[in-house]
């Protein structure tokens, strides 16, 4: 998926090319929130016109994912609230109506993303002599991360699912924007110095990013998914 600004565009539109690439054409200065709302409104339409690869196997039933490794979900006794906690290699969720379980699992994903990304950002910022203000974890539809002029770094919670090195690449990418708030040659030189293997991880996102972005929490598990696990 890519976003392209067009000086001729009066309104945002979605183009699905024959190779499956989704292109969002937007007027200049369109915000991320506007793009996200457009994608949400047309999610079903996009799904009908694209075939998402399942190479990563993220449609497996009854598990959550961290660092691309499956973690079994275990339902606890009814507790009046659906709270997800990691215990002994399992994600234990208080038994509750389906929507509450879904929300509890997403909250767990967001906590894990914040923990993993904060650890990485603090370590890499210290190593590179950079300083950020805050970290935000979002449900971004078009980006893995972003950096504001005020030093706020925002990341997609689905990065908790990605391999560690890929997540580290995204973190370093956004940290480098603290010095170069663009994608100029100077910016990519900074990335290469900070992480010489960056092209490998960027390539992984190009190959598997659509599948990762399409990941949704299915609860209760779909019967068809259960049979394929």
C-alpha positions in Angstrom: 0.0 0.0 0.0 1.3 3.4 -0.8 0.1 7.0 -0.4 0.6 9.5 -3.2 0.0 13.2 -3.0 -1.5 14.8 -6.1 -1.8 18.6 -6.7 -4.7 17.8 -9.0 -6.7 15.7 -6.6 -9.7 17.5 -5.0 -10.7 14.5 -2.9 -8.9 11.3 -1.7 -9.5 8.2 -3.8 -8.4 4.5 -3.7 -6.9 2.8 -6.7 -6.3 -1.0 -6.8 -3.8 -2.0 -9.5 -3.7 -5.3 -11.2 -0.7 -6.5 -9.2 -2.8 -6.0 -6.0 -1.0 -2.7 -5.0 -3.4 -0.4 -3.2 -2.7 3.3 -3.9 -4.3 6.1 -1.9 -4.3 9.3 -4.0 -4.8 12.3 -1.8 -4.7 16.1 -2.1 -1.8 17.9 -0.6 -1.7 18.3 3.2 -4.2 15.4 3.7 -3.9 14.1 7.2 -3.2 10.5 8.4 -6.6 10.6 10.1 -8.4 11.4 6.9 -6.6 8.6 5.1 -7.5 6.2 7.9 -11.2 7.1 7.7 -11.2 6.6 4.0 -9.7 3.2 4.3 -12.1 2.2 7.1 -15.1 3.2 5.0 -13.9 1.2 2.0 -12.3 -1.8 3.8 -14.9 -4.3 2.5 -14.6 -2.9 -1.1 -10.8 -3.2 -0.9 -11.0 -6.8 0.5 -13.1 -7.9 -2.5 -10.5 -6.6 -5.0 -7.3 -7.7 -3.4 -6.0 -11.1 -2.4 -3.8 -10.9 0.7 -1.0 -13.5 1.0 -1.2 -15.9 3.9 2.5 -16.8 3.9 2.9 -15.8 7.5 0.0 -17.9 8.7 -1.5 -15.2 10.8 -5.0 -16.6 10.2 -4.2 -19.5 12.6 -7.0 -19.9 15.2 -6.7 -19.6 19.0 -3.4 -17.8 19.1 -1.9 -14.4 19.3 1.5 -13.4 17.8 4.6 -11.8 19.1 7.9 -11.6 17.1 6.1 -13.8 14.6 5.8 -16.6 17.2 2.4 -18.0 18.1 1.2 -17.7 21.7 -1.8 -19.9 22.6 -4.9 -18.2 24.1 -6.4 -19.7 27.2 -9.8 -18.8 28.6 -9.9 -18.4 32.3 -12.9 -18.7 34.6 -15.6 -16.0 34.2 -14.2 -13.0 36.2 -16.6 -10.3 35.3 -14.0 -8.6 33.1 -12.1 -9.7 30.0 -8.4 -9.0 30.9 -5.6 -10.5 28.9 -2.3 -11.4 30.7 0.6 -13.5 29.6 1.2 -16.4 32.0 3.6 -19.3 31.5 3.7 -18.9 27.7 0.0 -18.5 27.3 -2.3 -15.5 26.9 -4.9 -16.0 29.6 -8.1 -14.0 29.0 -11.0 -13.7 31.5 -14.0 -15.4 30.0 -16.5 -12.8 28.8 -18.7 -12.0 25.8 -16.9 -12.1 22.4 -16.5 -8.3 21.8 -15.0 -7.9 25.3 -12.5 -10.6 24.7 -11.6 -9.1 21.3 -11.0 -5.7 23.0 -8.9 -7.3 25.8 -6.6 -9.0 23.3 -6.2 -5.7 21.3 -5.3 -3.9 24.6 -2.7 -6.6 25.3 -1.2 -6.2 21.8 -1.0 -2.4 22.3 0.7 -2.9 25.7 3.2 -5.3 24.2 3.9 -3.0 21.3 4.5 -0.1 23.7 6.8 -2.1 25.8 8.8 -3.6 22.9 9.0 -0.3 21.0 9.9 1.8 24.0 12.7 -0.5 25.0 14.1 -0.4 21.4 13.6 3.4 21.0 15.3 4.2 24.3 18.2 2.0 23.5 18.7 3.1 19.9 18.2 6.8 20.7 20.9 6.6 23.3 23.2 4.8 20.9 22.6 7.3 18.1 22.7 10.4 20.3 19.0 11.3 19.6 16.2 12.4 21.8 12.4 11.9 21.3 9.6 13.3 23.3 6.9 10.6 23.6 5.8 7.4 22.0 2.2 6.8 20.7 0.8 3.4 19.8 -1.9 3.6 17.1 -4.0 1.6 14.7 -2.5 3.2 11.6 -3.9 2.0 8.3 -1.2 3.2 5.9 2.0 3.5 7.9 4.2 1.6 10.3 5.4 4.7 12.0 5.7 8.4 11.9 7.6 11.3 13.5 6.2 14.7 14.3 8.2 17.9 14.3 7.7 18.0 18.1 9.5 14.6 18.5 6.5 12.4 19.0 7.1 8.9 17.5 3.9 7.0 16.5 3.9 3.3 15.7 1.4 0.7 14.5 0.5 -1.9 17.2 0.9 -4.7 14.7 4.7 -4.2 14.9 4.5 -6.4 18.0 3.7 -9.2 15.6 6.6 -8.6 13.3 10.1 -10.1 13.6 12.3 -8.2 16.1 14.8 -6.9 13.5 12.0 -5.6 11.3 10.5 -3.7 14.3 13.9 -2.4 15.1 14.3 -1.1 11.6 11.0 0.8 11.8 12.1 2.3 15.1 15.5 3.4 13.8 13.7 4.8 10.6 11.6 7.1 12.7 14.4 8.1 15.0 16.4 9.2 12.0 13.5 11.5 11.1 14.4 13.5 14.2 17.4 14.8 12.2 16.0 14.6 8.7 12.2 15.0 8.5 12.1 13.7 4.9 13.2 10.8 2.8 16.1 12.6 1.2 19.5 11.0 0.4 20.8 12.4 3.6 18.1 10.6 5.5 18.8 7.2 4.0 22.5 7.7 4.7 21.6 8.1 8.4 19.5 5.0 8.3 22.3 3.0 6.7 24.9 4.2 9.3 22.5 3.3 12.1 21.5 0.0 10.7 23.5 -1.4 7.8 21.0 -4.2 7.2 18.1 -1.9 6.7 17.3 -2.9 3.1 16.7 -6.5 4.2 14.1 -5.4 6.7 12.5 -2.9 4.4 12.2 -5.7 1.8 10.5 -7.9 4.4 7.9 -5.2 5.0 7.4 -4.8 1.2 6.8 -8.5 0.8 4.7 -9.2 4.0 3.4 -5.8 5.1 0.0 -6.1 3.4 -0.6 -9.4 5.2 0.5 -7.9 8.5 -1.7 -4.8 8.0 -4.7 -7.0 7.2 -4.3 -9.0 10.5 -7.4 -8.7 12.6 -8.3 -10.3 15.9 -10.9 -13.0 15.3 -12.9 -13.8 18.4 -14.6 -16.2 18.8 -12.4 -18.1 16.4 -13.9 -18.8 13.0 -14.7 -22.5 12.4 -12.9 -22.6 9.1 -9.8 -21.1 10.8 -10.0 -23.8 13.6 -10.0 -26.6 11.0 -6.9 -25.2 9.2 -4.8 -24.9 12.4 
